Amino acid sequence: MEYKLRKGLGNDKILQANALHYEVHLKEQEAIALMEAVIERKLLNFKYKKIMGEKSKKIGEYGEDYAEKFFNSVGWDSLSKGIELKCSNELHQNKNGNPSRTHGIDFLYTYQSPLVDGQLNNVIISVKDQNYPNNPNTKFREFMKELIAMLECYDCSEEKQKVLKIYRCNSINDVGILFWINNTGKSDTDLIKSVSSVRLEDTRDNTIYLVDNRRATFILEVMKFVKTKNDSQYSFYYPLTGRNLNPQNRSNAGKILPIEYLNSSVIPIKLEKKSNNKEISLFLATIDHFEADEFMRLMGLAKDISTNLVGEVIIAFPDYDQLKHSNVVNELKQGFQDADFTKTVSVINYINPINAL
């Protein structure tokens, strides 16, 4: 700004007045600029929250869609979805620390257990689609606390009473599943092992199963393999457990994967030839890599549970290689001391079957 001074007219006062005017004008401009910055920041924050909210919603929808397809693939059809469960415990809190009014159940599935006579399983499924932290314990406790609260309130809910009117049973087993996946594409992280040492304050004697990327990928790979065997019908094998002995209800196989198999390292499957339903094979798939001790263990397991099964026993690993492992397999068969049984045993790779040829 340029100031012109005129003699005899109080140049100092004119200068002071102009300076004061400039200062006031400058402060007004600064105030306007500051206000504009605040408004712009609020708009950016609003847009950011909106974008992140939409992204979070999409991630949540992806996780639930993936979970539903996963459970459908193992026979858990017609899942009940998006259930709002009334909270019955005033001590339960939401994420903001306020008393909970409801609990949102992602999926609910009910079925008669094939492993325990007369037992009805009510399965509460909580889906989380979030990356695995380097130390997942804190997040795991948070998710488990939420699921435990759901199980507690489900126990005395109208939803449970509706289910009990449909089924006849001798006992009821309310079970939880924490289905925690991430969409990074990594399936080798063993989240279950990472949180195995975590101690929870209250589980209410309910069993809760954890399904992570590694476990979900294992089961999906096995299902993909057995479904490509066009010459055979598949079903999950239900061995004698000592608690499913009633001959009136006893079935040794079915299309529903028992919840107990979710955390098992081995999935037993019955294969029945379409051309001859008396030609039956036992298929054992393991999540573990091929090792001599593991193969011997699985041969022993197959021999123990293959009652009333005839034909081939197929043991499937994710990394079996014919060139590397066939001699080891033959040596172990010789040491098993049951030639009639070991003749029926073959080994394959369920991820890359060509390596087993």
URJO-V69240 format. One record per residue. N is the residue number from 1. NEAR is the number of other C-alpha atoms within 8 Angstrom. Layout:
n=(N N)
near=(NEAR NEAR)
This chain:
n=(1 2 3 4 5 6 7 8 9 10 11 12 13 14 15 16 17 18 19 20 21 22 23 24 25 26 27 28 29 30 31 32 33 34 35 36 37 38 39 40 41 42 43 44 45 46 47 48 49 50 51 52 53 54 55 56 57 58 59 60 61 62 63 64 65 66 67 68 69 70 71 72 73 74 75 76 77 78 79 80 81 82 83 84 85 86 87 88 89 90 91 92 93 94 95 96 97 98 99 100 101 102 103 104 105 106 107 108 109 110 111 112 113 114 115 116 117 118 119 120 121 122 123 124 125 126 127 128 129 130 131 132 133 134 135 136 137 138 139 140 141 142 143 144 145 146 147 148 149 150 151 152 153 154 155 156 157 158 159 160 161 162 163 164 165 166 167 168 169 170 171 172 173 174 175 176 177 178 179 180 181 182 183 184 185 186 187 188 189 190 191 192 193 194 195 196 197 198 199 200 201 202 203 204 205 206 207 208 209 210 211 212 213 214 215 216 217 218 219 220 221 222 223 224 225 226 227 228 229 230 231 232 233 234 235 236 237 238 239 240 241 242 243 244 245 246 247 248 249 250 251 252 253 254 255 256 257 258 259 260 261 262 263 264 265 266 267 268 269 270 271 272 273 274 275 276 277 278 279 280 281 282 283 284 285 286 287 288 289 290 291 292 293 294 295 296 297 298 299 300 301 302 303 304 305 306 307 308 309 310 311 312 313 314 315 316 317 318 319 320 321 322 323 324 325 326 327 328 329 330 331 332 333 334 335 336 337 338 339 340 341 342 343 344 345 346 347 348 349 350 351 352 353 354 355 356 357)
near=(2 3 6 4 7 7 6 5 6 8 10 6 7 10 10 8 8 9 8 8 8 8 8 8 8 8 8 8 8 8 8 8 8 8 8 8 8 8 8 8 8 8 8 8 8 8 8 8 8 8 8 8 8 8 8 8 8 8 9 10 8 9 12 10 8 8 10 9 8 10 10 9 9 10 9 11 6 4 9 8 8 8 10 8 13 9 11 6 6 8 5 9 10 8 5 5 6 7 9 10 6 8 10 8 14 12 12 13 10 9 7 8 11 10 11 9 11 9 12 14 12 12 11 15 12 12 12 10 12 8 8 8 5 4 6 11 9 7 7 9 10 8 9 9 8 8 11 12 9 12 13 9 13 10 8 8 10 6 8 10 8 8 9 8 7 6 7 6 8 7 7 9 9 12 12 15 12 15 12 12 13 10 8 5 5 7 7 6 7 8 10 9 6 9 10 6 5 7 4 6 4 5 8 6 4 10 8 8 9 10 15 12 13 12 11 10 9 9 8 10 10 11 10 8 10 8 8 6 8 6 7 9 10 11 11 13 10 11 7 10 8 5 8 11 9 7 5 4 6 9 7 8 9 10 9 9 10 9 5 6 10 9 9 7 8 9 10 11 11 13 12 13 12 8 5 7 8 7 9 13 13 14 12 14 12 12 10 8 9 10 6 9 6 9 10 10 8 10 10 8 8 11 9 7 8 9 6 4 8 9 8 10 12 12 14 13 15 13 9 14 10 9 5 6 9 9 7 8 10 8 8 10 10 8 6 9 6 6 9 6 8 9 6 9 11 8 10 13 15 12 9 9 9 6 10 11 6)
